Amino acid sequence: MADCLFCKMVAGEIQPDVVYEDEEVLAFRDVNPQAPTHVLVIPKTHIATTNDLNGENAAIVGKLYLAARQIAEEEGIAGPGYRMVMNCNAGAGQSVYHIHLHVLGGRPMHWPPG
Ligand code: AMP
């Protein structure tokens, strides 16, 4: 997707602060962190929202979580605890329309979220 911010990162046109990468997944630090650790884990393929997941592309979601698990270990938040969130559409606060798993940790998390 030519006009997708996260696709531009995957293509190397924009360089985020990368913490993890494999053939299918890219993860980088959020530019506006909401916790001491705030990483976004994205598929390299463009999927706009979780409403666009289907039987053919859904396997990537498990890979996002596996990458997040590894990142949490490396960031030292796996033991204390961390939160993973995917916002879907404007009502949930989605602002970049390329699915991404927020990984947040390093401070107490409250529930319910705002
Ligand atoms: P969401 O609001 O769930 O769509 O999350 C999008 C996230 O992308 C926000 O937390 C933004 O701070 C983050 N973001 C936007 N632009 C960049 C960027 N250039 N590099 C890293 N994170 C970004």
Backbone and ligand atoms as CSV (ligand in chain L), in Angstrom:
chain,resi,resn,atom,element,x,y,z
A,1,MET,N,N,0.857,-1.201,0.000
A,1,MET,CA,C,0.000,0.000,0.000
A,1,MET,C,C,0.885,1.240,0.000
A,2,ALA,N,N,0.864,1.995,-1.063
A,2,ALA,CA,C,1.795,3.101,-1.249
A,2,ALA,C,C,1.661,4.177,-0.177
A,3,ASP,N,N,0.456,4.402,0.306
A,3,ASP,CA,C,0.257,5.504,1.253
A,3,ASP,C,C,0.146,5.030,2.693
A,4,CYS,N,N,0.600,3.813,2.972
A,4,CYS,CA,C,0.517,3.269,4.336
A,4,CYS,C,C,1.848,3.485,5.054
A,5,LEU,N,N,1.800,4.174,6.204
A,5,LEU,CA,C,3.002,4.474,6.979
A,5,LEU,C,C,3.786,3.209,7.314
A,6,PHE,N,N,3.096,2.185,7.788
A,6,PHE,CA,C,3.811,0.985,8.222
A,6,PHE,C,C,4.332,0.191,7.029
A,7,CYS,N,N,3.656,0.230,5.880
A,7,CYS,CA,C,4.208,-0.398,4.674
A,7,CYS,C,C,5.493,0.309,4.241
A,8,LYS,N,N,5.551,1.623,4.451
A,8,LYS,CA,C,6.778,2.362,4.117
A,8,LYS,C,C,7.925,1.928,5.024
A,9,MET,N,N,7.618,1.590,6.263
A,9,MET,CA,C,8.656,1.065,7.163
A,9,MET,C,C,9.129,-0.301,6.683
A,10,VAL,N,N,8.185,-1.137,6.305
A,10,VAL,CA,C,8.548,-2.471,5.804
A,10,VAL,C,C,9.416,-2.336,4.557
A,11,ALA,N,N,9.100,-1.356,3.701
A,11,ALA,CA,C,9.837,-1.159,2.447
A,11,ALA,C,C,11.177,-0.464,2.660
A,12,GLY,N,N,11.434,0.037,3.876
A,12,GLY,CA,C,12.693,0.715,4.158
A,12,GLY,C,C,12.694,2.183,3.799
A,13,GLU,N,N,11.522,2.714,3.440
A,13,GLU,CA,C,11.437,4.144,3.076
A,13,GLU,C,C,11.452,5.034,4.321
A,14,ILE,N,N,10.988,4.487,5.434
A,14,ILE,CA,C,11.036,5.160,6.732
A,14,ILE,C,C,11.713,4.192,7.683
A,15,GLN,N,N,12.652,4.691,8.490
A,15,GLN,CA,C,13.396,3.806,9.406
A,15,GLN,C,C,12.924,3.984,10.839
A,16,PRO,N,N,12.116,3.077,11.334
A,16,PRO,CA,C,11.741,3.119,12.746
A,16,PRO,C,C,12.863,2.540,13.609
A,17,ASP,N,N,12.670,2.597,14.920
A,17,ASP,CA,C,13.635,2.024,15.868
A,17,ASP,C,C,13.282,0.540,16.041
A,18,VAL,N,N,13.872,-0.288,15.193
A,18,VAL,CA,C,13.493,-1.705,15.097
A,18,VAL,C,C,14.041,-2.502,16.273
A,19,VAL,N,N,13.193,-3.326,16.868
A,19,VAL,CA,C,13.640,-4.211,17.952
A,19,VAL,C,C,13.552,-5.686,17.557
A,20,TYR,N,N,12.841,-5.994,16.486
A,20,TYR,CA,C,12.704,-7.393,16.055
A,20,TYR,C,C,12.314,-7.394,14.585
A,21,GLU,N,N,12.865,-8.367,13.848
A,21,GLU,CA,C,12.450,-8.533,12.453
A,21,GLU,C,C,12.674,-9.971,12.032
A,22,ASP,N,N,11.715,-10.532,11.294
A,22,ASP,CA,C,11.927,-11.798,10.602
A,22,ASP,C,C,11.271,-11.684,9.236
A,23,GLU,N,N,11.086,-12.796,8.552
A,23,GLU,CA,C,10.567,-12.739,7.176
A,23,GLU,C,C,9.176,-12.132,7.091
A,24,GLU,N,N,8.397,-12.316,8.148
A,24,GLU,CA,C,6.989,-11.919,8.072
A,24,GLU,C,C,6.582,-10.808,9.031
A,25,VAL,N,N,7.454,-10.520,9.983
A,25,VAL,CA,C,7.093,-9.617,11.088
A,25,VAL,C,C,8.159,-8.547,11.273
A,26,LEU,N,N,7.700,-7.331,11.585
A,26,LEU,CA,C,8.597,-6.232,11.953
A,26,LEU,C,C,8.078,-5.640,13.265
A,27,ALA,N,N,8.985,-5.304,14.180
A,27,ALA,CA,C,8.582,-4.678,15.440
A,27,ALA,C,C,9.508,-3.512,15.732
A,28,PHE,N,N,8.926,-2.418,16.210
A,28,PHE,CA,C,9.687,-1.184,16.428
A,28,PHE,C,C,9.063,-0.403,17.575
A,29,ARG,N,N,9.855,0.514,18.136
A,29,ARG,CA,C,9.365,1.309,19.274
A,29,ARG,C,C,8.364,2.356,18.804
A,30,ASP,N,N,7.283,2.497,19.583
A,30,ASP,CA,C,6.279,3.512,19.278
A,30,ASP,C,C,6.892,4.899,19.443
A,31,VAL,N,N,6.612,5.786,18.500
A,31,VAL,CA,C,7.189,7.131,18.522
A,31,VAL,C,C,6.603,7.976,19.654
A,32,ASN,N,N,5.460,7.573,20.166
A,32,ASN,CA,C,4.787,8.301,21.254
A,32,ASN,C,C,4.459,7.307,22.365
A,33,PRO,N,N,5.509,6.850,23.081
A,33,PRO,CA,C,5.318,5.721,24.002
A,33,PRO,C,C,4.389,6.039,25.163
A,34,GLN,N,N,3.543,5.074,25.469
A,34,GLN,CA,C,2.586,5.202,26.569
A,34,GLN,C,C,3.016,4.410,27.798
A,35,ALA,N,N,4.200,3.868,27.754
A,35,ALA,CA,C,4.772,3.091,28.866
A,35,ALA,C,C,6.273,3.018,28.622
A,36,PRO,N,N,7.055,2.672,29.650
A,36,PRO,CA,C,8.510,2.587,29.450
A,36,PRO,C,C,8.897,1.672,28.284
A,37,THR,N,N,8.195,0.562,28.136
A,37,THR,CA,C,8.318,-0.237,26.909
A,37,THR,C,C,7.018,-0.098,26.132
A,38,HIS,N,N,7.098,0.365,24.901
A,38,HIS,CA,C,5.922,0.434,24.016
A,38,HIS,C,C,6.409,0.109,22.611
A,39,VAL,N,N,6.147,-1.114,22.209
A,39,VAL,CA,C,6.600,-1.624,20.917
A,39,VAL,C,C,5.378,-1.965,20.078
A,40,LEU,N,N,5.480,-1.710,18.777
A,40,LEU,CA,C,4.425,-2.103,17.833
A,40,LEU,C,C,4.940,-3.270,17.008
A,41,VAL,N,N,4.141,-4.326,16.938
A,41,VAL,CA,C,4.507,-5.526,16.179
A,41,VAL,C,C,3.551,-5.629,14.996
A,42,ILE,N,N,4.109,-5.633,13.793
A,42,ILE,CA,C,3.256,-5.581,12.595
A,42,ILE,C,C,3.592,-6.721,11.637
A,43,PRO,N,N,2.591,-7.128,10.845
A,43,PRO,CA,C,2.890,-8.050,9.738
A,43,PRO,C,C,3.509,-7.263,8.588
A,44,LYS,N,N,4.385,-7.893,7.837
A,44,LYS,CA,C,4.969,-7.204,6.678
A,44,LYS,C,C,3.965,-7.070,5.541
A,45,THR,N,N,2.957,-7.892,5.538
A,45,THR,CA,C,1.897,-7.755,4.546
A,45,THR,C,C,0.858,-6.767,5.063
A,46,HIS,N,N,0.224,-6.059,4.136
A,46,HIS,CA,C,-0.750,-5.040,4.530
A,46,HIS,C,C,-2.109,-5.682,4.837
A,47,ILE,N,N,-2.538,-5.511,6.078
A,47,ILE,CA,C,-3.898,-5.867,6.502
A,47,ILE,C,C,-4.392,-4.635,7.236
A,48,ALA,N,N,-5.458,-4.026,6.774
A,48,ALA,CA,C,-5.844,-2.707,7.292
A,48,ALA,C,C,-6.345,-2.767,8.732
A,49,THR,N,N,-7.254,-3.675,9.018
A,49,THR,CA,C,-7.818,-3.774,10.368
A,49,THR,C,C,-8.042,-5.245,10.702
A,50,THR,N,N,-8.319,-5.515,11.960
A,50,THR,CA,C,-8.612,-6.911,12.317
A,50,THR,C,C,-9.917,-7.378,11.677
A,51,ASN,N,N,-10.748,-6.454,11.219
A,51,ASN,CA,C,-11.953,-6.855,10.472
A,51,ASN,C,C,-11.606,-7.495,9.137
A,52,ASP,N,N,-10.368,-7.296,8.691
A,52,ASP,CA,C,-9.937,-7.852,7.405
A,52,ASP,C,C,-9.244,-9.203,7.557
A,53,LEU,N,N,-9.187,-9.730,8.778
A,53,LEU,CA,C,-8.607,-11.062,8.970
A,53,LEU,C,C,-9.564,-12.115,8.442
A,54,ASN,N,N,-8.984,-13.174,7.883
A,54,ASN,CA,C,-9.808,-14.268,7.367
A,54,ASN,C,C,-8.998,-15.559,7.445
A,55,GLY,N,N,-9.573,-16.622,6.976
A,55,GLY,CA,C,-8.920,-17.920,7.079
A,55,GLY,C,C,-7.596,-17.992,6.352
A,56,GLU,N,N,-7.408,-17.131,5.374
A,56,GLU,CA,C,-6.168,-17.177,4.591
A,56,GLU,C,C,-5.042,-16.352,5.203
A,57,ASN,N,N,-5.361,-15.295,5.935
A,57,ASN,CA,C,-4.277,-14.426,6.442
A,57,ASN,C,C,-4.145,-14.441,7.973
A,58,ALA,N,N,-5.021,-15.155,8.657
A,58,ALA,CA,C,-5.062,-15.051,10.120
A,58,ALA,C,C,-3.858,-15.682,10.816
A,59,ALA,N,N,-3.125,-16.572,10.141
A,59,ALA,CA,C,-1.991,-17.227,10.804
A,59,ALA,C,C,-0.936,-16.213,11.246
A,60,ILE,N,N,-0.886,-15.079,10.571
A,60,ILE,CA,C,0.121,-14.070,10.930
A,60,ILE,C,C,-0.112,-13.544,12.346
A,61,VAL,N,N,-1.336,-13.587,12.807
A,61,VAL,CA,C,-1.629,-13.031,14.138
A,61,VAL,C,C,-0.874,-13.816,15.214
A,62,GLY,N,N,-0.823,-15.119,15.082
A,62,GLY,CA,C,-0.057,-15.922,16.038
A,62,GLY,C,C,1.419,-15.558,16.006
A,63,LYS,N,N,1.916,-15.253,14.809
A,63,LYS,CA,C,3.327,-14.882,14.684
A,63,LYS,C,C,3.608,-13.526,15.320
A,64,LEU,N,N,2.635,-12.624,15.263
A,64,LEU,CA,C,2.790,-11.340,15.959
A,64,LEU,C,C,2.931,-11.578,17.460
A,65,TYR,N,N,2.101,-12.477,17.991
A,65,TYR,CA,C,2.150,-12.755,19.427
A,65,TYR,C,C,3.441,-13.477,19.818
A,66,LEU,N,N,3.929,-14.363,18.961
A,66,LEU,CA,C,5.203,-15.029,19.271
A,66,LEU,C,C,6.343,-14.025,19.296
A,67,ALA,N,N,6.343,-13.098,18.347
A,67,ALA,CA,C,7.375,-12.055,18.347
A,67,ALA,C,C,7.246,-11.195,19.597
A,68,ALA,N,N,6.013,-10.851,19.952
A,68,ALA,CA,C,5.781,-10.031,21.151
A,68,ALA,C,C,6.304,-10.733,22.400
A,69,ARG,N,N,6.093,-12.018,22.469
A,69,ARG,CA,C,6.564,-12.797,23.622
A,69,ARG,C,C,8.088,-12.707,23.732
A,70,GLN,N,N,8.774,-12.845,22.612
A,70,GLN,CA,C,10.238,-12.752,22.611
A,70,GLN,C,C,10.691,-11.346,22.997
A,71,ILE,N,N,10.028,-10.352,22.452
A,71,ILE,CA,C,10.368,-8.955,22.766
A,71,ILE,C,C,10.161,-8.693,24.255
A,72,ALA,N,N,9.073,-9.202,24.812
A,72,ALA,CA,C,8.799,-9.002,26.234
A,72,ALA,C,C,9.923,-9.592,27.086
A,73,GLU,N,N,10.416,-10.749,26.696
A,73,GLU,CA,C,11.554,-11.349,27.413
A,73,GLU,C,C,12.761,-10.430,27.342
A,74,GLU,N,N,13.044,-9.955,26.135
A,74,GLU,CA,C,14.242,-9.140,25.925
A,74,GLU,C,C,14.140,-7.786,26.626
A,75,GLU,N,N,12.926,-7.286,26.755
A,75,GLU,CA,C,12.709,-5.976,27.391
A,75,GLU,C,C,12.619,-6.085,28.908
A,76,GLY,N,N,12.600,-7.327,29.429
A,76,GLY,CA,C,12.525,-7.533,30.870
A,76,GLY,C,C,11.144,-7.321,31.464
A,77,ILE,N,N,10.114,-7.426,30.642
A,77,ILE,CA,C,8.748,-7.206,31.134
A,77,ILE,C,C,7.925,-8.488,31.170
A,78,ALA,N,N,8.510,-9.590,30.703
A,78,ALA,CA,C,7.746,-10.837,30.643
A,78,ALA,C,C,7.331,-11.296,32.044
A,79,GLY,N,N,8.252,-11.207,33.001
A,79,GLY,CA,C,7.942,-11.630,34.362
A,79,GLY,C,C,6.992,-10.690,35.069
A,80,PRO,N,N,7.312,-9.393,35.134
A,80,PRO,CA,C,6.425,-8.447,35.819
A,80,PRO,C,C,5.047,-8.356,35.177
A,81,GLY,N,N,4.981,-8.475,33.860
A,81,GLY,CA,C,3.700,-8.422,33.163
A,81,GLY,C,C,3.656,-7.311,32.140
A,82,TYR,N,N,2.871,-7.540,31.139
A,82,TYR,CA,C,2.753,-6.567,30.051
A,82,TYR,C,C,1.382,-6.714,29.415
A,83,ARG,N,N,1.014,-5.710,28.630
A,83,ARG,CA,C,-0.288,-5.715,27.959
A,83,ARG,C,C,-0.095,-5.715,26.456
A,84,MET,N,N,-0.939,-6.478,25.753
A,84,MET,CA,C,-0.929,-6.484,24.289
A,84,MET,C,C,-2.307,-6.072,23.815
A,85,VAL,N,N,-2.335,-5.109,22.898
A,85,VAL,CA,C,-3.592,-4.522,22.440
A,85,VAL,C,C,-3.557,-4.336,20.934
A,86,MET,N,N,-4.676,-4.663,20.277
A,86,MET,CA,C,-4.866,-4.296,18.873
A,86,MET,C,C,-6.152,-3.485,18.797
A,87,ASN,N,N,-6.041,-2.227,18.401
A,87,ASN,CA,C,-7.221,-1.385,18.243
A,87,ASN,C,C,-7.811,-1.598,16.857
A,88,CYS,N,N,-9.125,-1.654,16.783
A,88,CYS,CA,C,-9.795,-1.842,15.488
A,88,CYS,C,C,-10.763,-0.700,15.219
A,89,ASN,N,N,-10.405,0.093,14.219
A,89,ASN,CA,C,-11.233,1.195,13.721
A,89,ASN,C,C,-11.268,2.377,14.702
A,90,ALA,N,N,-11.822,3.468,14.231
A,90,ALA,CA,C,-11.718,4.744,14.940
A,90,ALA,C,C,-12.304,4.695,16.339
A,91,GLY,N,N,-13.385,3.972,16.521
A,91,GLY,CA,C,-14.037,3.916,17.820
A,91,GLY,C,C,-13.160,3.327,18.907
A,92,ALA,N,N,-12.192,2.523,18.511
A,92,ALA,CA,C,-11.254,1.939,19.473
A,92,ALA,C,C,-9.932,2.683,19.495
A,93,GLY,N,N,-9.822,3.735,18.681
A,93,GLY,CA,C,-8.608,4.541,18.695
A,93,GLY,C,C,-7.584,4.181,17.648
A,94,GLN,N,N,-7.962,3.341,16.671
A,94,GLN,CA,C,-6.986,3.005,15.629
A,94,GLN,C,C,-6.693,4.238,14.777
A,95,SER,N,N,-5.422,4.543,14.608
A,95,SER,CA,C,-5.023,5.708,13.807
A,95,SER,C,C,-4.174,5.322,12.606
A,96,VAL,N,N,-3.544,4.153,12.634
A,96,VAL,CA,C,-2.773,3.668,11.491
A,96,VAL,C,C,-3.451,2.394,11.004
A,97,TYR,N,N,-3.870,2.416,9.733
A,97,TYR,CA,C,-4.688,1.325,9.205
A,97,TYR,C,C,-3.834,0.250,8.525
A,98,HIS,N,N,-3.022,-0.356,9.387
A,98,HIS,CA,C,-2.193,-1.531,9.073
A,98,HIS,C,C,-2.089,-2.213,10.425
A,99,ILE,N,N,-2.632,-3.397,10.569
A,99,ILE,CA,C,-2.783,-3.959,11.911
A,99,ILE,C,C,-1.448,-3.976,12.656
A,100,HIS,N,N,-1.526,-3.743,13.951
A,100,HIS,CA,C,-0.329,-3.701,14.790
A,100,HIS,C,C,-0.719,-4.087,16.201
A,101,LEU,N,N,0.170,-4.852,16.795
A,101,LEU,CA,C,-0.005,-5.277,18.176
A,101,LEU,C,C,0.822,-4.356,19.062
A,102,HIS,N,N,0.138,-3.597,19.924
A,102,HIS,CA,C,0.859,-2.778,20.901
A,102,HIS,C,C,1.352,-3.708,22.009
A,103,VAL,N,N,2.611,-3.580,22.379
A,103,VAL,CA,C,3.174,-4.309,23.526
A,103,VAL,C,C,3.631,-3.250,24.524
A,104,LEU,N,N,2.964,-3.224,25.667
A,104,LEU,CA,C,3.202,-2.171,26.660
A,104,LEU,C,C,3.609,-2.793,27.991
A,105,GLY,N,N,4.648,-2.231,28.604
A,105,GLY,CA,C,5.065,-2.747,29.901
A,105,GLY,C,C,6.035,-1.796,30.575
A,106,GLY,N,N,6.414,-2.173,31.792
A,106,GLY,CA,C,7.359,-1.354,32.544
A,106,GLY,C,C,6.695,-0.423,33.533
A,107,ARG,N,N,5.374,-0.491,33.606
A,107,ARG,CA,C,4.631,0.272,34.619
A,107,ARG,C,C,3.354,-0.508,34.929
A,108,PRO,N,N,2.691,-0.195,36.051
A,108,PRO,CA,C,1.433,-0.881,36.341
A,108,PRO,C,C,0.386,-0.556,35.268
A,109,MET,N,N,-0.386,-1.556,34.881
A,109,MET,CA,C,-1.461,-1.377,33.900
A,109,MET,C,C,-2.802,-1.446,34.627
A,110,HIS,N,N,-3.690,-0.567,34.267
A,110,HIS,CA,C,-4.984,-0.523,34.934
A,110,HIS,C,C,-6.073,-1.130,34.052
A,111,TRP,N,N,-7.144,-1.549,34.691
A,111,TRP,CA,C,-8.263,-2.151,33.956
A,111,TRP,C,C,-9.567,-1.679,34.553
A,112,PRO,N,N,-10.577,-1.323,33.782
A,112,PRO,CA,C,-10.594,-1.382,32.313
A,112,PRO,C,C,-9.805,-0.255,31.692
A,113,PRO,N,N,-9.336,-0.461,30.445
A,113,PRO,CA,C,-8.628,0.604,29.732
A,113,PRO,C,C,-9.606,1.693,29.352
A,114,GLY,N,N,-9.109,2.872,29.079
A,114,GLY,CA,C,-9.959,3.989,28.715
A,114,GLY,C,C,-10.492,3.878,27.299
L,1,AMP,P1,P,-3.215,3.003,16.871
L,1,AMP,O1,O,-3.683,4.320,17.399
L,1,AMP,O2,O,-3.677,1.812,17.649
L,1,AMP,O3,O,-3.517,2.870,15.383
L,1,AMP,O4,O,-1.652,3.005,17.031
L,1,AMP,C1,C,-0.801,3.637,16.125
L,1,AMP,C2,C,0.485,3.915,16.845
L,1,AMP,O5,O,1.471,4.244,15.885
L,1,AMP,C3,C,0.417,5.073,17.832
L,1,AMP,O6,O,0.698,4.596,19.140
L,1,AMP,C4,C,1.473,6.044,17.318
L,1,AMP,O7,O,2.181,6.677,18.363
L,1,AMP,C5,C,2.363,5.124,16.498
L,1,AMP,N1,N,3.111,5.776,15.451
L,1,AMP,C6,C,2.673,6.669,14.561
L,1,AMP,N2,N,3.659,7.057,13.737
L,1,AMP,C7,C,4.764,6.361,14.121
L,1,AMP,C8,C,6.120,6.319,13.670
L,1,AMP,N3,N,6.551,7.060,12.631
L,1,AMP,N4,N,6.986,5.492,14.305
L,1,AMP,C9,C,6.571,4.757,15.353
L,1,AMP,N5,N,5.301,4.746,15.825
L,1,AMP,C10,C,4.412,5.538,15.221
